[in-house]
Amino acid sequence: MSHPIIIIISDLHLGSPKGIEKAESLLPIISLASTLIVNGDCAELHVEPYRNAAAEELEKLRSLCHKCDTKLILLAGNHDPHITSDRYIIHEKSGVFITHGDVITDSVCPWSDSASIMRKRHQEITAAQSQERRNSIDGAFEACHEGAISEWDSSQNAGTPSTIFKLLMQPRQCWEVMRFWKNHASLMVDFCERFVPSAQLILVGHSHRPSVRKVRGRVFVNTGCYGFPGHPQAAIFDEHGFRVQRIVSTDGEWNLESQAIYQNAEFIFDEHCLHNATIGPIQSNETAEETSAESTPVHHPEASQ
């Protein structure tokens, strides 16, 4: 590899027939990256029928990255809240902010069958926080994390991912999806104005709707997903700066399209920046282990290689 390349993707939903069933299909992208960041919902650990396959494919992803000498960094999403305690990356000097995108609403996933349950838990956590904690970025992510966990029922099951048929049969959920698509970028900018004022480039997933927008002077990029409604894209940093490229499925593999759909040479974020970035929310190893032991129905090794 002649130059380090950092690639950010999201919402793989490994192990699910509505996402990426086989990690090997990502090999063309893995082999290009010196660092691969999966920005939430890497594996479908949230849904019991897919859980074992998701865990197996997650291990295959780690193995492929190791063989390709690609550093793998995972950030948690609402479908894999225990995959790691890490939920965001902030590098103030470069203006880069990377997070799944589920932190901005108290229902975590407003179109979920369990939105009211998640909202209640989120509000309980927020109410129990000190005023200082409540007004901090780590307090916001703590409430988001606990809200996501609450979607799991007593049998450690949660709802299956949305499909177009499911949305059409439930008009409220369809409306919530459309409203979130419309407001996601502006809500993320609101969040940054409060908690991450340095952020000039905001990289998210979660809504499954790929986009590149400029909102109130900040560039918002959603890297989409590999299931409904599809059209994934990659956020890429290299020696030329930043660009976004679509990802397409060809002969059972996911490849980058050759043409960039967005480029900005002013955004410089490299391995040195990543090493010096703030990755959080900050919590002790003891707290992370206790939370994992109490709530996680599957074994999960270290988040990064």
JOFENMO-V107273 format. One record per residue. N is the residue number from 1. RES is the residue in three letters. SS is DSSP state (h for helix, s for strand, l for the rest). OMEGA is omega as a letter, one per 20 degrees, with the letter a starting at -180 (999 if undefined). D_FIRST is the distance of its C-alpha to the first C-alpha in Angstrom with 1 decimal. Layout:
# JOFENMO-V107273
[[N;RES;SS;OMEGA;D_FIRST] [N;RES;SS;OMEGA;D_FIRST]]
This chain:
# JOFENMO-V107273
[[1;MET;l;a;0.0] [2;SER;l;a;3.8] [3;HIS;l;r;5.7] [4;PRO;l;r;7.0] [5;ILE;l;r;8.7] [6;ILE;s;r;12.0] [7;ILE;s;r;13.8] [8;ILE;s;r;17.5] [9;ILE;s;a;19.7] [10;SER;l;r;23.1] [11;ASP;l;r;26.1] [12;LEU;l;a;24.7] [13;HIS;l;a;28.0] [14;LEU;s;r;26.6] [15;GLY;l;a;29.4] [16;SER;l;r;31.6] [17;PRO;l;r;32.6] [18;LYS;l;r;32.5] [19;GLY;l;r;28.8] [20;ILE;l;a;25.9] [21;GLU;l;a;27.7] [22;LYS;l;a;24.8] [23;ALA;h;a;21.5] [24;GLU;h;a;19.9] [25;SER;h;r;20.3] [26;LEU;h;a;17.5] [27;LEU;h;r;14.9] [28;PRO;h;r;13.4] [29;ILE;h;r;12.9] [30;ILE;h;a;11.9] [31;SER;h;r;9.0] [32;LEU;h;a;7.7] [33;ALA;l;r;8.5] [34;SER;l;r;7.8] [35;THR;s;r;11.6] [36;LEU;s;r;14.0] [37;ILE;s;r;17.5] [38;VAL;s;a;20.3] [39;ASN;s;r;23.1] [40;GLY;l;r;26.2] [41;ASP;l;r;27.8] [42;CYS;l;a;24.9] [43;ALA;s;a;27.5] [44;GLU;l;r;31.0] [45;LEU;l;a;32.6] [46;HIS;l;a;35.4] [47;VAL;l;a;37.3] [48;GLU;h;a;39.0] [49;PRO;h;a;38.7] [50;TYR;h;a;34.9] [51;ARG;h;a;34.4] [52;ASN;h;r;33.8] [53;ALA;h;r;31.4] [54;ALA;h;r;29.5] [55;ALA;h;r;29.3] [56;GLU;h;a;28.1] [57;GLU;h;r;25.4] [58;LEU;h;r;24.3] [59;GLU;h;r;23.9] [60;LYS;h;r;21.9] [61;LEU;h;r;19.5] [62;ARG;h;a;19.1] [63;SER;h;r;18.7] [64;LEU;h;r;16.0] [65;CYS;h;r;14.0] [66;HIS;h;a;14.7] [67;LYS;h;a;13.7] [68;CYS;l;a;10.2] [69;ASP;l;r;10.0] [70;THR;l;r;10.4] [71;LYS;s;a;13.2] [72;LEU;s;r;16.1] [73;ILE;s;r;18.7] [74;LEU;s;r;21.9] [75;LEU;s;a;24.7] [76;ALA;l;r;28.1] [77;GLY;l;a;29.9] [78;ASN;l;r;33.5] [79;HIS;l;r;32.8] [80;ASP;l;a;31.0] [81;PRO;l;a;32.6] [82;HIS;l;a;32.3] [83;ILE;l;r;28.7] [84;THR;l;r;28.1] [85;SER;l;a;30.3] [86;ASP;l;a;27.6] [87;ARG;l;r;28.5] [88;TYR;s;r;27.0] [89;ILE;s;r;24.5] [90;ILE;s;r;25.9] [91;HIS;s;a;24.5] [92;GLU;l;a;27.5] [93;LYS;l;a;26.2] [94;SER;l;a;23.7] [95;GLY;l;a;26.2] [96;VAL;s;r;24.0] [97;PHE;s;a;25.8] [98;ILE;s;r;24.4] [99;THR;s;a;26.9] [100;HIS;l;r;28.0] [101;GLY;l;a;31.0] [102;ASP;l;a;33.9] [103;VAL;l;a;35.3] [104;ILE;l;r;37.4] [105;THR;l;a;40.3] [106;ASP;l;r;42.6] [107;SER;l;r;42.6] [108;VAL;l;r;38.7] [109;CYS;l;a;38.7] [110;PRO;l;a;41.9] [111;TRP;l;a;42.0] [112;SER;l;r;42.0] [113;ASP;l;a;45.2] [114;SER;l;a;45.0] [115;ALA;h;a;44.5] [116;SER;h;r;47.9] [117;ILE;h;r;47.1] [118;MET;h;r;43.8] [119;ARG;h;r;45.6] [120;LYS;h;r;48.4] [121;ARG;h;r;46.1] [122;HIS;h;a;44.1] [123;GLN;h;r;47.3] [124;GLU;h;r;48.6] [125;ILE;h;a;45.6] [126;THR;h;a;45.9] [127;ALA;h;a;49.6] [128;ALA;h;a;49.2] [129;GLN;l;r;46.8] [130;SER;l;r;48.1] [131;GLN;h;r;48.2] [132;GLU;h;r;45.5] [133;ARG;h;a;43.2] [134;ARG;h;a;44.1] [135;ASN;l;r;43.1] [136;SER;l;r;39.7] [137;ILE;h;a;36.3] [138;ASP;h;r;36.2] [139;GLY;h;r;39.6] [140;ALA;h;a;38.5] [141;PHE;h;r;35.6] [142;GLU;h;r;38.0] [143;ALA;h;r;40.4] [144;CYS;h;r;37.7] [145;HIS;h;a;36.5] [146;GLU;h;r;40.1] [147;GLY;h;r;40.9] [148;ALA;h;r;38.1] [149;ILE;h;a;39.3] [150;SER;l;r;42.9] [151;GLU;l;r;41.9] [152;TRP;l;r;42.0] [153;ASP;l;a;45.5] [154;SER;l;r;47.4] [155;SER;l;a;46.0] [156;GLN;l;r;42.4] [157;ASN;l;r;42.0] [158;ALA;l;a;41.0] [159;GLY;l;r;41.2] [160;THR;l;a;38.9] [161;PRO;l;a;36.5] [162;SER;l;r;38.2] [163;THR;l;a;38.7] [164;ILE;h;r;40.4] [165;PHE;h;a;43.5] [166;LYS;h;r;43.7] [167;LEU;h;a;43.5] [168;LEU;h;r;46.1] [169;MET;h;a;48.4] [170;GLN;l;a;48.2] [171;PRO;h;r;48.8] [172;ARG;h;a;48.4] [173;GLN;h;r;44.9] [174;CYS;h;r;44.1] [175;TRP;h;a;45.5] [176;GLU;h;r;43.5] [177;VAL;h;a;40.2] [178;MET;h;r;41.1] [179;ARG;h;r;42.2] [180;PHE;h;r;39.0] [181;TRP;h;a;36.9] [182;LYS;h;a;39.1] [183;ASN;h;a;39.0] [184;HIS;h;a;35.7] [185;ALA;h;a;34.1] [186;SER;h;r;37.3] [187;LEU;h;r;37.8] [188;MET;h;r;34.3] [189;VAL;h;r;35.1] [190;ASP;h;a;38.4] [191;PHE;h;a;36.7] [192;CYS;h;r;34.4] [193;GLU;h;r;37.4] [194;ARG;h;a;39.0] [195;PHE;h;a;36.3] [196;VAL;l;a;33.1] [197;PRO;l;r;34.5] [198;SER;l;a;31.3] [199;ALA;l;r;29.4] [200;GLN;l;r;28.6] [201;LEU;s;a;25.9] [202;ILE;s;a;26.9] [203;LEU;s;a;24.6] [204;VAL;s;r;26.6] [205;GLY;l;r;27.3] [206;HIS;l;a;30.6] [207;SER;l;a;32.7] [208;HIS;l;a;30.5] [209;ARG;l;a;31.1] [210;PRO;l;r;28.1] [211;SER;s;r;28.8] [212;VAL;s;a;27.8] [213;ARG;s;r;30.9] [214;LYS;s;a;32.1] [215;VAL;s;r;34.9] [216;ARG;l;r;36.9] [217;GLY;l;a;34.2] [218;ARG;s;r;31.4] [219;VAL;s;a;28.6] [220;PHE;s;r;28.7] [221;VAL;s;r;26.0] [222;ASN;s;a;26.7] [223;THR;l;r;23.9] [224;GLY;l;a;26.5] [225;CYS;l;a;26.7] [226;TYR;l;r;26.4] [227;GLY;l;r;30.1] [228;PHE;l;i;33.1] [229;PRO;l;r;33.0] [230;GLY;l;r;29.4] [231;HIS;l;r;27.1] [232;PRO;l;r;24.1] [233;GLN;s;a;21.6] [234;ALA;s;r;18.4] [235;ALA;s;a;18.3] [236;ILE;s;r;14.9] [237;PHE;s;r;14.1] [238;ASP;s;a;11.6] [239;GLU;l;r;12.4] [240;HIS;l;a;15.1] [241;GLY;s;a;16.9] [242;PHE;s;r;17.8] [243;ARG;s;r;18.3] [244;VAL;s;r;19.7] [245;GLN;s;r;19.1] [246;ARG;s;r;21.4] [247;ILE;s;a;20.4] [248;VAL;s;r;22.4] [249;SER;s;a;23.4] [250;THR;s;r;23.1] [251;ASP;l;r;24.4] [252;GLY;l;r;24.2] [253;GLU;s;r;20.6] [254;TRP;s;a;19.4] [255;ASN;s;r;17.2] [256;LEU;s;r;16.5] [257;GLU;s;a;19.0] [258;SER;s;a;17.7] [259;GLN;s;r;20.2] [260;ALA;s;r;20.0] [261;ILE;s;r;23.4] [262;TYR;s;r;23.1] [263;GLN;s;r;21.4] [264;ASN;s;a;22.2] [265;ALA;l;a;20.6] [266;GLU;l;r;23.0] [267;PHE;l;a;21.3] [268;ILE;l;a;18.9] [269;PHE;l;a;17.5] [270;ASP;l;a;14.6] [271;GLU;h;r;14.0] [272;HIS;h;r;17.0] [273;CYS;h;a;19.1] [274;LEU;h;r;18.4] [275;HIS;h;a;19.4] [276;ASN;h;a;22.6] [277;ALA;l;r;23.4] [278;THR;s;r;26.5] [279;ILE;s;a;26.0] [280;GLY;s;j;29.4] [281;PRO;l;a;32.1] [282;ILE;l;r;32.9] [283;GLN;l;a;35.0] [284;SER;l;r;35.7] [285;ASN;h;a;34.3] [286;GLU;h;r;37.9] [287;THR;h;r;38.3] [288;ALA;h;a;35.1] [289;GLU;h;r;36.2] [290;GLU;h;r;39.7] [291;THR;h;a;38.7] [292;SER;h;a;36.4] [293;ALA;h;a;39.1] [294;GLU;h;a;41.8] [295;SER;h;a;40.0] [296;THR;l;a;37.1] [297;PRO;l;a;38.2] [298;VAL;l;r;35.0] [299;HIS;l;r;33.1] [300;HIS;l;r;29.8] [301;PRO;l;a;27.6] [302;GLU;l;a;25.6] [303;ALA;l;a;23.9] [304;SER;l;r;20.4] [305;GLN;l;999;18.1]]
